[in-house]
Amino acid sequence: MKQFGLTGGIGSGKSTVAAGLVERGAELVDADAIVRELQQPGQPVYAAMVERWGAAIVAEDGSLNRPAVADIVFNDGDELEALNQIVHPAVHEAMTNRRTALESTDAIVVNDIPLLVRADGSADRPEYAALLGIIVVDVPAELAVARLVEHRGFDPADAEARIANQASREDRLAVADFTIDNAGSLDDLEPQLDRCWAWLVETADATESAASAD
Ligand code: ADP
């Protein structure tokens, strides 16, 4: 496999870009999506969470009431630790299985890593050394807020606060090997996704031939 990173602030359009790259042939590894899958009713993680916190974290339709979980762990370190102990090992195992399945293939793997660049501007975890390049989805903060409010039901102050707590646009752009400008319409995004996919294939091929020349 050939691994790349995809990042961007909340509301930048990362998930939209990820879906567009998957349409073009990429394999997506998305820890948040794996967490959501593992928290579906019927999954052991869901069962362990309901065993600990009871009906208070179950929505009317039986799915997990995420805001209720967030409320419980937000200001309580012990509860957060308990949540991590339920969720982390299962996510780690699922991520490892996904990577193992892709490892021996020639797949172009896009890792969706929302917090690749931390709030202090650093982006230096050892596992990022395996990434052949980083794609950054860039939008002005005001536009991200507007999209979160309009399409995802966020409260404006909450959306602003979350963005303020993340890395700045400048810090993210500083680590970009390929930048997608998502300030335009979804139609404007399509040709950029074509170019991004071409760049992924080119970069993956270049490392392939460099490796065989060794
Ligand atoms: P992220 O995953 O980075 O938080 P999303 O991909 O979920 O962001 O995008 C945030 C919201 O904005 C979604 O509802 C998405 O459909 C919408 N969106 C993304 N890109 C555009 C665009 N270019 N024009 C209009 N709406 C967009």
py3Dmol code that shows the C-alpha trace and the ligand (Angstrom):
import py3Dmol

protein = """\
ATOM      1  CA  MET A   1       0.000   0.000   0.000  1.00  0.00           C
ATOM      2  CA  LYS A   2       0.977   3.610  -0.452  1.00  0.00           C
ATOM      3  CA  GLN A   3      -0.171   5.818   2.403  1.00  0.00           C
ATOM      4  CA  PHE A   4      -1.199   9.452   2.364  1.00  0.00           C
ATOM      5  CA  GLY A   5      -2.702  11.753   4.998  1.00  0.00           C
ATOM      6  CA  LEU A   6      -5.816  13.891   4.589  1.00  0.00           C
ATOM      7  CA  THR A   7      -6.491  16.715   7.011  1.00  0.00           C
ATOM      8  CA  GLY A   8      -8.367  19.972   7.417  1.00  0.00           C
ATOM      9  CA  GLY A   9     -10.277  21.818  10.111  1.00  0.00           C
ATOM     10  CA  ILE A  10     -13.763  20.819  11.215  1.00  0.00           C
ATOM     11  CA  GLY A  11     -16.235  21.823   8.487  1.00  0.00           C
ATOM     12  CA  SER A  12     -13.510  22.240   5.841  1.00  0.00           C
ATOM     13  CA  GLY A  13     -14.959  19.432   3.729  1.00  0.00           C
ATOM     14  CA  LYS A  14     -12.588  16.570   4.598  1.00  0.00           C
ATOM     15  CA  SER A  15     -15.303  13.938   4.556  1.00  0.00           C
ATOM     16  CA  THR A  16     -16.575  15.283   1.230  1.00  0.00           C
ATOM     17  CA  VAL A  17     -13.052  15.141  -0.242  1.00  0.00           C
ATOM     18  CA  ALA A  18     -12.466  11.670   1.223  1.00  0.00           C
ATOM     19  CA  ALA A  19     -15.653  10.388  -0.438  1.00  0.00           C
ATOM     20  CA  GLY A  20     -14.560  11.910  -3.771  1.00  0.00           C
ATOM     21  CA  LEU A  21     -11.170  10.206  -3.568  1.00  0.00           C
ATOM     22  CA  VAL A  22     -12.787   6.869  -2.700  1.00  0.00           C
ATOM     23  CA  GLU A  23     -14.973   7.257  -5.837  1.00  0.00           C
ATOM     24  CA  ARG A  24     -11.755   7.620  -7.826  1.00  0.00           C
ATOM     25  CA  GLY A  25     -10.178   4.485  -6.358  1.00  0.00           C
ATOM     26  CA  ALA A  26      -8.613   5.350  -2.999  1.00  0.00           C
ATOM     27  CA  GLU A  27      -9.003   3.160   0.086  1.00  0.00           C
ATOM     28  CA  LEU A  28     -10.025   5.256   3.074  1.00  0.00           C
ATOM     29  CA  VAL A  29      -8.859   4.667   6.633  1.00  0.00           C
ATOM     30  CA  ASP A  30     -10.957   6.865   8.907  1.00  0.00           C
ATOM     31  CA  ALA A  31     -10.647   6.368  12.677  1.00  0.00           C
ATOM     32  CA  ASP A  32     -13.794   8.440  13.396  1.00  0.00           C
ATOM     33  CA  ALA A  33     -15.852   6.312  11.005  1.00  0.00           C
ATOM     34  CA  ILE A  34     -14.483   3.159  12.628  1.00  0.00           C
ATOM     35  CA  VAL A  35     -15.485   4.508  16.067  1.00  0.00           C
ATOM     36  CA  ARG A  36     -19.003   5.229  14.770  1.00  0.00           C
ATOM     37  CA  GLU A  37     -19.272   1.715  13.301  1.00  0.00           C
ATOM     38  CA  LEU A  38     -18.119   0.118  16.560  1.00  0.00           C
ATOM     39  CA  GLN A  39     -20.714   2.139  18.483  1.00  0.00           C
ATOM     40  CA  GLN A  40     -23.673   0.823  16.473  1.00  0.00           C
ATOM     41  CA  PRO A  41     -26.263  -1.171  18.440  1.00  0.00           C
ATOM     42  CA  GLY A  42     -25.303  -4.843  18.470  1.00  0.00           C
ATOM     43  CA  GLN A  43     -21.563  -4.152  18.624  1.00  0.00           C
ATOM     44  CA  PRO A  44     -19.589  -5.120  21.761  1.00  0.00           C
ATOM     45  CA  VAL A  45     -18.398  -1.510  22.257  1.00  0.00           C
ATOM     46  CA  TYR A  46     -22.005  -0.274  22.291  1.00  0.00           C
ATOM     47  CA  ALA A  47     -22.960  -3.014  24.753  1.00  0.00           C
ATOM     48  CA  ALA A  48     -20.065  -2.156  27.101  1.00  0.00           C
ATOM     49  CA  MET A  49     -20.981   1.534  27.027  1.00  0.00           C
ATOM     50  CA  VAL A  50     -24.648   0.879  27.784  1.00  0.00           C
ATOM     51  CA  GLU A  51     -23.632  -1.496  30.565  1.00  0.00           C
ATOM     52  CA  ARG A  52     -21.653   1.318  32.195  1.00  0.00           C
ATOM     53  CA  TRP A  53     -23.890   4.346  31.613  1.00  0.00           C
ATOM     54  CA  GLY A  54     -27.312   2.806  31.075  1.00  0.00           C
ATOM     55  CA  ALA A  55     -30.368   4.195  29.311  1.00  0.00           C
ATOM     56  CA  ALA A  56     -29.103   7.773  29.708  1.00  0.00           C
ATOM     57  CA  ILE A  57     -26.834   7.291  26.672  1.00  0.00           C
ATOM     58  CA  VAL A  58     -29.393   5.575  24.433  1.00  0.00           C
ATOM     59  CA  ALA A  59     -31.485   7.657  22.024  1.00  0.00           C
ATOM     60  CA  GLU A  60     -35.148   6.899  21.342  1.00  0.00           C
ATOM     61  CA  ASP A  61     -34.326   4.875  18.232  1.00  0.00           C
ATOM     62  CA  GLY A  62     -31.852   2.713  20.190  1.00  0.00           C
ATOM     63  CA  SER A  63     -28.753   4.338  18.709  1.00  0.00           C
ATOM     64  CA  LEU A  64     -26.076   5.903  20.873  1.00  0.00           C
ATOM     65  CA  ASN A  65     -26.923   9.378  22.163  1.00  0.00           C
ATOM     66  CA  ARG A  66     -23.539  10.979  21.424  1.00  0.00           C
ATOM     67  CA  PRO A  67     -24.216  14.366  23.044  1.00  0.00           C
ATOM     68  CA  ALA A  68     -25.196  12.533  26.277  1.00  0.00           C
ATOM     69  CA  VAL A  69     -21.893  10.637  26.220  1.00  0.00           C
ATOM     70  CA  ALA A  70     -20.003  13.874  25.555  1.00  0.00           C
ATOM     71  CA  ASP A  71     -21.759  15.505  28.537  1.00  0.00           C
ATOM     72  CA  ILE A  72     -20.776  12.656  30.853  1.00  0.00           C
ATOM     73  CA  VAL A  73     -17.078  12.631  29.936  1.00  0.00           C
ATOM     74  CA  PHE A  74     -16.557  16.346  29.297  1.00  0.00           C
ATOM     75  CA  ASN A  75     -15.681  17.401  32.833  1.00  0.00           C
ATOM     76  CA  ASP A  76     -14.903  14.084  34.447  1.00  0.00           C
ATOM     77  CA  GLY A  77     -11.485  12.507  33.947  1.00  0.00           C
ATOM     78  CA  ASP A  78     -12.505   9.137  35.404  1.00  0.00           C
ATOM     79  CA  GLU A  79     -15.464   8.772  33.074  1.00  0.00           C
ATOM     80  CA  LEU A  80     -13.310   9.797  30.114  1.00  0.00           C
ATOM     81  CA  GLU A  81     -10.737   7.194  31.106  1.00  0.00           C
ATOM     82  CA  ALA A  82     -13.487   4.554  31.322  1.00  0.00           C
ATOM     83  CA  LEU A  83     -14.727   5.523  27.842  1.00  0.00           C
ATOM     84  CA  ASN A  84     -11.215   5.336  26.428  1.00  0.00           C
ATOM     85  CA  GLN A  85     -10.699   1.905  27.946  1.00  0.00           C
ATOM     86  CA  ILE A  86     -13.826   0.638  26.240  1.00  0.00           C
ATOM     87  CA  VAL A  87     -13.280   2.306  22.865  1.00  0.00           C
ATOM     88  CA  HIS A  88      -9.511   2.491  22.256  1.00  0.00           C
ATOM     89  CA  PRO A  89      -8.552  -1.213  22.230  1.00  0.00           C
ATOM     90  CA  ALA A  90     -11.433  -2.017  19.859  1.00  0.00           C
ATOM     91  CA  VAL A  91     -10.537   0.866  17.521  1.00  0.00           C
ATOM     92  CA  HIS A  92      -6.875  -0.103  17.594  1.00  0.00           C
ATOM     93  CA  GLU A  93      -7.752  -3.681  16.663  1.00  0.00           C
ATOM     94  CA  ALA A  94     -10.105  -2.616  13.860  1.00  0.00           C
ATOM     95  CA  MET A  95      -7.516  -0.163  12.445  1.00  0.00           C
ATOM     96  CA  THR A  96      -4.790  -2.814  12.585  1.00  0.00           C
ATOM     97  CA  ASN A  97      -7.013  -5.331  10.785  1.00  0.00           C
ATOM     98  CA  ARG A  98      -7.849  -2.772   8.097  1.00  0.00           C
ATOM     99  CA  ARG A  99      -4.174  -1.896   7.544  1.00  0.00           C
ATOM    100  CA  THR A 100      -3.116  -5.562   7.523  1.00  0.00           C
ATOM    101  CA  ALA A 101      -5.694  -6.287   4.836  1.00  0.00           C
ATOM    102  CA  LEU A 102      -4.295  -3.440   2.693  1.00  0.00           C
ATOM    103  CA  GLU A 103      -0.605  -3.861   3.473  1.00  0.00           C
ATOM    104  CA  SER A 104       0.376  -6.312   0.759  1.00  0.00           C
ATOM    105  CA  THR A 105      -1.797  -4.669  -1.939  1.00  0.00           C
ATOM    106  CA  ASP A 106      -0.846  -1.751  -4.176  1.00  0.00           C
ATOM    107  CA  ALA A 107      -3.765   0.305  -2.822  1.00  0.00           C
ATOM    108  CA  ILE A 108      -3.545   4.066  -2.484  1.00  0.00           C
ATOM    109  CA  VAL A 109      -4.587   4.509   1.131  1.00  0.00           C
ATOM    110  CA  VAL A 110      -5.893   7.870   2.318  1.00  0.00           C
ATOM    111  CA  ASN A 111      -5.775   8.229   6.117  1.00  0.00           C
ATOM    112  CA  ASP A 112      -8.330  10.770   7.337  1.00  0.00           C
ATOM    113  CA  ILE A 113      -6.507  12.439  10.273  1.00  0.00           C
ATOM    114  CA  PRO A 114      -8.505  15.475  11.476  1.00  0.00           C
ATOM    115  CA  LEU A 115      -5.896  16.482  14.097  1.00  0.00           C
ATOM    116  CA  LEU A 116      -2.770  15.742  12.035  1.00  0.00           C
ATOM    117  CA  VAL A 117      -1.635  19.285  12.793  1.00  0.00           C
ATOM    118  CA  ARG A 118      -2.127  19.944  16.495  1.00  0.00           C
ATOM    119  CA  ALA A 119      -3.457  23.181  17.966  1.00  0.00           C
ATOM    120  CA  ASP A 120       0.108  24.337  18.723  1.00  0.00           C
ATOM    121  CA  GLY A 121       1.038  23.884  15.049  1.00  0.00           C
ATOM    122  CA  SER A 122       3.121  20.716  15.465  1.00  0.00           C
ATOM    123  CA  ALA A 123       2.679  17.675  13.213  1.00  0.00           C
ATOM    124  CA  ASP A 124       5.435  15.289  14.124  1.00  0.00           C
ATOM    125  CA  ARG A 125       4.111  11.942  15.310  1.00  0.00           C
ATOM    126  CA  PRO A 126       6.359   8.990  14.316  1.00  0.00           C
ATOM    127  CA  GLU A 127       3.565   7.240  12.407  1.00  0.00           C
ATOM    128  CA  TYR A 128       3.361  10.158   9.960  1.00  0.00           C
ATOM    129  CA  ALA A 129       6.779   9.139   8.598  1.00  0.00           C
ATOM    130  CA  ALA A 130       4.956   6.427   6.590  1.00  0.00           C
ATOM    131  CA  LEU A 131       2.886   9.040   4.727  1.00  0.00           C
ATOM    132  CA  LEU A 132       4.120   9.796   1.197  1.00  0.00           C
ATOM    133  CA  GLY A 133       2.293  13.099   1.243  1.00  0.00           C
ATOM    134  CA  ILE A 134      -0.317  15.183   3.005  1.00  0.00           C
ATOM    135  CA  ILE A 135      -3.487  16.606   1.453  1.00  0.00           C
ATOM    136  CA  VAL A 136      -4.914  19.671   3.192  1.00  0.00           C
ATOM    137  CA  VAL A 137      -8.494  20.842   2.634  1.00  0.00           C
ATOM    138  CA  ASP A 138      -8.528  24.605   3.072  1.00  0.00           C
ATOM    139  CA  VAL A 139     -11.419  27.030   3.652  1.00  0.00           C
ATOM    140  CA  PRO A 140     -11.730  30.348   5.487  1.00  0.00           C
ATOM    141  CA  ALA A 141     -12.942  29.835   9.074  1.00  0.00           C
ATOM    142  CA  GLU A 142     -16.155  31.868   8.470  1.00  0.00           C
ATOM    143  CA  LEU A 143     -17.151  29.525   5.643  1.00  0.00           C
ATOM    144  CA  ALA A 144     -16.501  26.416   7.754  1.00  0.00           C
ATOM    145  CA  VAL A 145     -18.724  27.905  10.492  1.00  0.00           C
ATOM    146  CA  ALA A 146     -21.476  28.717   7.975  1.00  0.00           C
ATOM    147  CA  ARG A 147     -21.423  25.153   6.554  1.00  0.00           C
ATOM    148  CA  LEU A 148     -21.432  23.541  10.000  1.00  0.00           C
ATOM    149  CA  VAL A 149     -24.427  25.669  10.987  1.00  0.00           C
ATOM    150  CA  GLU A 150     -26.312  25.225   7.735  1.00  0.00           C
ATOM    151  CA  HIS A 151     -25.650  21.544   6.970  1.00  0.00           C
ATOM    152  CA  ARG A 152     -24.744  19.922  10.257  1.00  0.00           C
ATOM    153  CA  GLY A 153     -26.960  21.719  12.759  1.00  0.00           C
ATOM    154  CA  PHE A 154     -24.176  23.323  14.806  1.00  0.00           C
ATOM    155  CA  ASP A 155     -24.746  26.292  17.053  1.00  0.00           C
ATOM    156  CA  PRO A 156     -22.643  29.165  15.566  1.00  0.00           C
ATOM    157  CA  ALA A 157     -20.774  29.895  18.826  1.00  0.00           C
ATOM    158  CA  ASP A 158     -19.978  26.191  19.267  1.00  0.00           C
ATOM    159  CA  ALA A 159     -18.676  25.900  15.683  1.00  0.00           C
ATOM    160  CA  GLU A 160     -16.514  29.013  16.170  1.00  0.00           C
ATOM    161  CA  ALA A 161     -15.137  27.719  19.476  1.00  0.00           C
ATOM    162  CA  ARG A 162     -14.216  24.356  17.981  1.00  0.00           C
ATOM    163  CA  ILE A 163     -12.407  25.984  15.088  1.00  0.00           C
ATOM    164  CA  ALA A 164     -10.585  28.356  17.452  1.00  0.00           C
ATOM    165  CA  ASN A 165      -9.359  25.321  19.437  1.00  0.00           C
ATOM    166  CA  GLN A 166      -7.830  23.680  16.363  1.00  0.00           C
ATOM    167  CA  ALA A 167      -4.668  24.385  14.372  1.00  0.00           C
ATOM    168  CA  SER A 168      -4.680  27.545  12.249  1.00  0.00           C
ATOM    169  CA  ARG A 169      -5.080  27.480   8.465  1.00  0.00           C
ATOM    170  CA  GLU A 170      -1.483  28.691   8.125  1.00  0.00           C
ATOM    171  CA  ASP A 171      -0.087  25.844  10.253  1.00  0.00           C
ATOM    172  CA  ARG A 172      -1.998  23.302   8.208  1.00  0.00           C
ATOM    173  CA  LEU A 173      -0.974  24.803   4.875  1.00  0.00           C
ATOM    174  CA  ALA A 174       2.661  24.680   6.032  1.00  0.00           C
ATOM    175  CA  VAL A 175       2.570  20.843   6.002  1.00  0.00           C
ATOM    176  CA  ALA A 176       0.543  20.455   2.783  1.00  0.00           C
ATOM    177  CA  ASP A 177       1.981  18.586  -0.192  1.00  0.00           C
ATOM    178  CA  PHE A 178      -1.328  19.027  -2.043  1.00  0.00           C
ATOM    179  CA  THR A 179      -3.874  21.716  -1.160  1.00  0.00           C
ATOM    180  CA  ILE A 180      -7.564  21.548  -2.018  1.00  0.00           C
ATOM    181  CA  ASP A 181      -9.295  24.928  -1.959  1.00  0.00           C
ATOM    182  CA  ASN A 182     -12.887  24.160  -0.900  1.00  0.00           C
ATOM    183  CA  ALA A 183     -14.139  27.747  -0.762  1.00  0.00           C
ATOM    184  CA  GLY A 184     -16.092  27.235  -3.982  1.00  0.00           C
ATOM    185  CA  SER A 185     -19.098  25.091  -4.848  1.00  0.00           C
ATOM    186  CA  LEU A 186     -19.203  21.297  -4.875  1.00  0.00           C
ATOM    187  CA  ASP A 187     -18.888  21.570  -8.681  1.00  0.00           C
ATOM    188  CA  ASP A 188     -15.655  23.521  -8.211  1.00  0.00           C
ATOM    189  CA  LEU A 189     -14.362  20.662  -6.105  1.00  0.00           C
ATOM    190  CA  GLU A 190     -14.644  18.000  -8.827  1.00  0.00           C
ATOM    191  CA  PRO A 191     -11.715  19.090 -11.064  1.00  0.00           C
ATOM    192  CA  GLN A 192      -9.560  19.508  -7.957  1.00  0.00           C
ATOM    193  CA  LEU A 193     -10.421  15.954  -6.905  1.00  0.00           C
ATOM    194  CA  ASP A 194      -9.378  14.765 -10.390  1.00  0.00           C
ATOM    195  CA  ARG A 195      -6.056  16.589 -10.024  1.00  0.00           C
ATOM    196  CA  CYS A 196      -5.567  15.298  -6.491  1.00  0.00           C
ATOM    197  CA  TRP A 197      -6.193  11.701  -7.584  1.00  0.00           C
ATOM    198  CA  ALA A 198      -3.730  12.110 -10.483  1.00  0.00           C
ATOM    199  CA  TRP A 199      -1.155  13.469  -8.008  1.00  0.00           C
ATOM    200  CA  LEU A 200      -1.728  10.505  -5.638  1.00  0.00           C
ATOM    201  CA  VAL A 201      -1.199   7.997  -8.465  1.00  0.00           C
ATOM    202  CA  GLU A 202       1.873   9.849  -9.732  1.00  0.00           C
ATOM    203  CA  THR A 203       3.431  10.088  -6.262  1.00  0.00           C
ATOM    204  CA  ALA A 204       2.705   6.417  -5.520  1.00  0.00           C
ATOM    205  CA  ASP A 205       4.234   5.368  -8.889  1.00  0.00           C
ATOM    206  CA  ALA A 206       7.302   7.540  -8.328  1.00  0.00           C
ATOM    207  CA  THR A 207       8.092   5.810  -5.014  1.00  0.00           C
ATOM    208  CA  GLU A 208       7.463   2.438  -6.687  1.00  0.00           C
ATOM    209  CA  SER A 209      10.078   3.105  -9.391  1.00  0.00           C
ATOM    210  CA  ALA A 210      12.496   4.660  -6.886  1.00  0.00           C
ATOM    211  CA  ALA A 211      12.179   1.499  -4.776  1.00  0.00           C
ATOM    212  CA  SER A 212      12.784  -0.827  -7.742  1.00  0.00           C
ATOM    213  CA  ALA A 213      15.838   1.216  -8.819  1.00  0.00           C
ATOM    214  CA  ASP A 214      17.451   0.642  -5.382  1.00  0.00           C
TER     215      ASP A 214
END
"""
ligand_1 = """\
27
ADP
P -15.416 17.899 7.617
O -15.430 16.406 7.369
O -14.111 18.518 7.256
O -15.860 18.297 8.985
P -17.637 17.917 5.720
O -17.077 17.197 4.538
O -18.563 17.162 6.604
O -16.453 18.560 6.601
O -18.311 19.269 5.207
C -19.073 20.109 6.090
C -20.450 20.357 5.478
O -20.302 21.228 4.348
C -21.104 19.086 4.957
O -22.472 19.156 5.220
C -20.807 19.098 3.458
O -21.825 18.472 2.725
C -20.777 20.601 3.160
N -19.827 20.958 2.086
C -18.576 20.478 1.901
N -17.991 21.065 0.839
C -18.892 21.926 0.340
C -18.900 22.862 -0.776
N -17.828 23.004 -1.577
N -20.014 23.590 -0.980
C -21.082 23.455 -0.156
N -21.162 22.638 0.877
C -20.080 21.867 1.147
"""
view = py3Dmol.view(width=600, height=400)
view.addModel(protein, "pdb")
view.setStyle({"model": 0}, {"cartoon": {"style": "trace"}})
view.addModel(ligand_1, "xyz")
view.setStyle({"model": 1}, {"stick": {}})
view.zoomTo()
view.show()
